[in-house]
């Protein structure tokens, strides 16, 4: 019987409920038929992961509590190296390039191949001073980098001047053969994402103020929770924007998308805007800032949505108003919402991952 090759995903905490963990669980579950798949976290905050992980996947953590990445740096590297050798791992996939700081020295001299999976974009620092130096010093030493968009692949290629292997693989999504039935009578605008600064909800509120000055009978739902809630609630109260509702974390996002008329993305930057893809899959016209990275690869200007200059709230309000006032345009955009989305089909994405892993192993 031929033994499967062993691969391992390395996470800060695979039990978390973020989009990174969601996609990672999807990929590792799909790969466990062809490989012996492991997942190791620095530490796990709960006993069971938020997103289901196949029972065949061996899950472990290096620490019981989240370690201090600076004070315990050498201990992290040592424990990771010991784990890789003990389990005879052939290839390690970092589910965040910041983990490359531990993985690169851990795999040195072991023969273990390393894939750095970028879930944000090359220029995103997440508010830390270490992320960019880590990319430049450690990520460049990986056997391959996987970016989520073509745009980000170009950023990496420019930064490292062709001295490393860079592959672009979209996040996967199960796409319908045709868009869902579009509710042309809906008067709901919708946005989805954590209530954090990078999502640009302060811009959204400025846009909403302009939109509802002309169309007070519409509403705007925001699905997601986060640290910016109190500040955003204060802004909404100050501007008397009762039409904008912060619904928090909801279980069935698709149910809300199905009852909406327009999806709007106001992010300062993205890695890969999965919520935008899900909105397209539900047949929604989309309006987005043309931020780094992803919107320009998901929206065809004037065909299934609008790309707005960053961060032009007047232009965004005008584009949204144009869609509100023209139901035939909304219907036309909805009918074309799935254009150019085959590249994100689940089977296509998994095939790309298999090709990369087979080549490296």
C-alpha positions in Angstrom: 0.0 0.0 0.0 1.4 3.4 -1.0 1.8 5.8 1.9 0.4 9.3 1.6 2.7 12.2 1.8 2.4 14.2 5.0 1.6 17.9 5.0 0.9 20.2 7.9 -0.9 23.6 8.2 0.6 25.9 10.8 -1.8 28.4 12.4 -1.8 30.9 15.3 -5.0 29.3 16.4 -7.1 27.1 14.0 -10.1 27.2 16.4 -10.8 30.9 15.7 -13.9 32.0 13.7 -12.1 34.3 11.2 -12.2 34.1 7.4 -8.6 32.8 7.4 -9.5 29.8 9.5 -12.7 29.2 7.5 -10.8 29.0 4.2 -8.0 27.0 5.8 -10.4 24.4 7.1 -12.0 24.1 3.6 -8.6 23.5 1.9 -7.2 21.0 4.4 -10.5 19.1 4.4 -10.4 18.8 0.6 -6.7 17.7 0.6 -7.0 15.0 3.3 -8.1 12.4 0.7 -4.7 12.7 -1.1 -2.4 13.5 1.8 -2.0 12.7 5.5 -2.9 16.2 6.8 -1.9 17.7 10.1 -2.7 21.1 11.6 -0.6 22.6 14.4 -1.4 25.8 16.2 0.7 28.0 18.5 -2.2 27.6 21.0 -5.9 26.8 20.8 -8.4 29.0 22.6 -11.2 26.4 22.7 -11.4 22.7 22.5 -13.4 22.5 19.2 -12.7 24.6 16.1 -15.4 27.0 14.9 -15.2 25.5 11.4 -15.5 21.7 11.1 -12.2 19.9 10.5 -12.2 16.4 9.1 -11.7 13.7 11.7 -8.8 12.2 9.8 -6.8 15.4 10.3 -4.4 15.3 13.3 -4.8 18.5 15.3 -2.4 19.7 18.0 -0.9 22.9 19.5 2.6 23.8 20.7 1.5 25.6 23.8 -1.5 25.6 26.2 -1.6 29.4 26.3 -0.7 31.9 23.5 3.1 32.3 23.7 5.0 35.6 23.6 6.5 35.6 20.1 9.5 37.6 21.2 10.3 36.3 24.7 9.6 32.7 23.7 10.8 32.9 20.1 13.5 30.2 20.4 11.1 27.9 22.3 8.5 28.2 19.6 11.0 27.4 16.9 12.4 24.5 18.9 8.9 23.0 19.6 7.8 23.4 16.0 11.0 21.8 14.7 10.6 18.9 17.1 7.0 18.4 16.0 7.9 18.3 12.3 10.6 15.7 12.8 8.4 13.6 15.1 5.5 13.4 12.6 7.8 13.2 9.6 6.1 16.1 7.9 7.2 16.6 4.3 5.7 20.1 3.7 4.6 22.9 6.0 2.0 25.6 5.0 2.0 28.7 7.1 -1.5 30.1 7.4 -0.1 33.6 7.8 3.2 35.0 6.6 4.0 36.3 10.1 4.5 32.7 11.1 7.3 32.4 8.7 9.5 34.0 11.4 9.2 30.7 13.3 8.9 28.3 10.4 11.9 29.3 8.3 14.4 28.5 11.1 12.4 25.5 12.2 12.6 23.7 8.8 16.2 24.6 8.1 18.2 21.5 7.4 15.2 19.2 7.9 14.2 18.8 4.2 10.7 20.0 5.0 9.3 22.3 2.2 7.7 25.5 3.3 4.8 27.3 1.7 4.0 30.9 2.9 0.2 31.5 2.4 -0.5 35.2 2.3 -4.1 35.9 3.5 -3.8 39.7 3.4 -1.5 41.5 0.9 2.1 42.4 0.7 1.6 46.0 2.0 -0.8 45.2 4.8 0.9 45.5 8.2 -2.2 44.9 10.4 -0.9 47.7 12.6 2.3 46.0 13.6 5.9 47.0 12.9 7.1 43.4 12.4 5.0 42.1 9.6 6.9 43.8 6.7 10.4 43.0 8.0 9.3 39.4 8.5 8.1 39.2 4.9 11.3 40.7 3.6 13.6 38.5 5.8 11.8 35.2 6.3 9.0 34.9 3.7 11.5 35.3 0.9 13.2 32.1 2.2 10.0 30.0 1.7 10.0 27.4 -1.1 6.8 29.1 -2.4 4.5 32.0 -1.6 0.8 31.7 -2.3 -1.1 35.0 -2.8 -4.9 35.3 -3.1 -4.9 37.8 -6.0 -3.0 38.5 -9.2 -2.5 42.0 -8.0 -0.7 40.8 -4.8 1.4 38.4 -6.8 2.7 41.4 -8.7 3.5 43.2 -5.4 5.5 40.2 -4.2 7.2 39.7 -7.5 8.2 43.4 -7.6 9.5 43.3 -4.0 11.6 40.1 -4.5 12.6 40.7 -8.1 11.8 37.2 -9.3 14.1 35.5 -6.7 11.3 33.3 -5.3 8.4 31.1 -6.5 5.1 32.9 -6.2 1.8 31.2 -7.0 -1.6 32.9 -7.1 -4.6 30.8 -5.9 -7.9 32.3 -5.2 -9.9 31.4 -2.1 -12.5 28.8 -3.1 -16.3 29.2 -3.1 -19.1 26.9 -4.1 -20.6 28.7 -7.1 -24.1 28.1 -8.4 -24.6 27.5 -12.1 -26.6 30.7 -12.3 -27.2 33.6 -9.8 -29.9 33.2 -7.2 -33.3 34.8 -7.8 -32.8 38.5 -7.4 -35.3 40.5 -5.3 -35.8 43.6 -7.5 -38.3 45.0 -4.9 -35.8 45.0 -2.1 -34.8 48.3 -0.6 -31.8 47.0 1.4 -28.1 47.7 1.0 -25.8 45.3 2.7 -22.2 45.1 3.9 -20.5 42.2 5.6 -17.3 42.1 7.7 -15.8 42.6 11.1 -16.3 46.0 12.8 -12.7 47.0 12.5 -10.9 50.0 11.1 -9.7 48.3 8.0 -13.2 47.7 6.8 -13.8 51.4 6.4 -17.2 51.6 8.1 -16.5 55.3 9.0 -16.4 55.9 5.2 -19.6 53.8 4.9 -21.4 56.1 7.4 -20.4 59.2 5.3 -21.7 57.5 2.2 -24.9 56.5 3.9 -25.6 60.0 5.1 -25.5 61.1 1.4 -27.5 58.2 0.1 -30.4 58.5 2.7 -30.6 62.2 2.2 -32.2 61.3 -1.2 -33.5 57.8 -0.5 -34.8 57.8 3.2 -37.0 54.8 2.5 -34.0 52.4 2.0 -32.0 50.7 4.8 -28.4 49.5 5.1 -27.5 46.4 7.1 -24.0 45.7 8.4 -23.3 42.1 9.4 -20.3 41.5 11.7 -19.0 42.3 15.1 -15.8 43.9 16.3 -13.9 46.5 18.3 -15.3 49.5 16.4 -18.9 48.9 17.4 -19.1 51.6 20.1 -17.4 54.3 17.9 -19.7 53.4 14.9 -22.8 53.5 17.1 -21.8 57.0 18.3 -21.3 58.2 14.7 -24.7 56.8 13.6 -26.4 58.4 16.6 -24.7 61.8 15.9 -25.9 61.7 12.3 -29.3 60.3 13.1 -28.9 57.5 10.7 -31.5 55.1 11.9 -31.5 53.4 8.5 -28.1 51.9 9.2 -28.3 48.8 11.4 -25.4 47.0 13.0 -26.7 43.4 13.3 -23.6 41.8 14.8 -22.5 38.3 14.0 -25.2 36.3 12.2 -25.3 32.6 11.4 -27.0 32.6 8.0 -25.4 35.5 6.0 -26.9 34.1 2.8 -30.4 34.6 4.0 -29.7 38.4 4.4 -27.9 38.6 1.1 -30.9 36.9 -0.6 -33.2 39.7 0.6 -30.9 42.6 -0.4 -30.6 44.8 -3.4 -27.0 46.0 -3.4 -23.7 44.9 -1.8 -21.2 47.6 -0.8 -17.5 47.2 0.2 -15.9 50.2 1.8 -12.6 48.6 3.0 -9.3 50.4 3.2 -7.7 47.3 2.0 -8.4 43.6 1.6 -6.6 40.3 1.1 -9.4 38.6 -0.8 -12.9 40.0 -0.1 -14.8 36.7 0.3 -18.0 38.5 1.3 -18.0 40.2 -2.1 -17.7 36.9 -3.8 -20.6 35.5 -1.7 -22.7 38.5 -2.6 -21.9 38.0 -6.3 -22.9 34.3 -6.0 -26.2 35.5 -4.6 -26.7 37.7 -7.7 -26.2 41.1 -6.0 -24.9 44.1 -7.9 -21.8 45.4 -6.1 -20.2 48.8 -5.4 -16.7 48.8 -4.0 -13.7 51.1 -3.4 -10.9 50.0 -5.7 -8.6 49.2 -2.8 -5.8 46.7 -2.5 -6.5 43.8 -3.2 -9.2 41.9 -4.9 -12.2 44.2 -5.9 -10.8 44.9 -9.3 -10.5 41.2 -10.0 -14.0 40.5 -8.9 -16.1 43.4 -10.2 -16.4 44.2 -13.9 -16.9 48.0 -14.1 -20.4 48.8 -15.4 -21.2 45.2 -16.1 -22.0 43.7 -12.7 -21.0 46.5 -10.4 -19.0 49.7 -9.9 -15.4 50.3 -8.8 -15.0 53.6 -7.0 -11.9 55.7 -6.5 -10.4 55.2 -3.0 -11.9 56.8 -0.8 -14.3 59.0 -2.7 -17.5 59.0 -0.6 -19.3 61.3 -3.0 -18.6 59.1 -6.0 -19.7 56.0 -4.0 -22.9 57.6 -2.9 -23.6 58.6 -6.5 -23.0 55.1 -7.8 -25.3 53.6 -5.1 -27.9 56.2 -5.9 -27.7 55.3 -9.6 -28.5 51.7 -8.8 -31.3 52.6 -6.3 -33.0 54.7 -9.0 -32.6 52.2 -11.9 -34.2 48.8 -11.2 -33.5 47.6 -14.7 -29.8 48.3 -14.2 -29.8 46.3 -11.0 -31.4 43.4 -12.8 -28.9 43.6 -15.6 -26.0 43.7 -13.1 -27.5 40.7 -11.2 -27.7 38.7 -14.4 -24.0 39.2 -15.0 -22.9 38.8 -11.3 -21.2 35.4 -11.9 -19.1 36.6 -14.9 -15.5 35.5 -14.5 -16.0 33.6 -11.3 -15.1 30.2 -12.6 -11.5 30.8 -11.4 -12.8 30.6 -7.8 -14.7 27.4 -8.3 -13.8 24.9 -5.5 -12.6 22.2 -7.8 -10.4 24.6 -9.7 -8.8 25.9 -6.5 -8.1 22.5 -5.1 -6.6 21.4 -8.4 -4.2 24.3 -8.2 -3.2 23.4 -4.6 -2.7 19.8 -5.5 -0.5 20.8 -8.4 1.7 23.0 -6.2 2.0 20.5 -3.4 2.8 17.6 -5.8 5.5 19.7 -7.5 7.2 20.7 -4.2 7.0 17.2 -2.8 
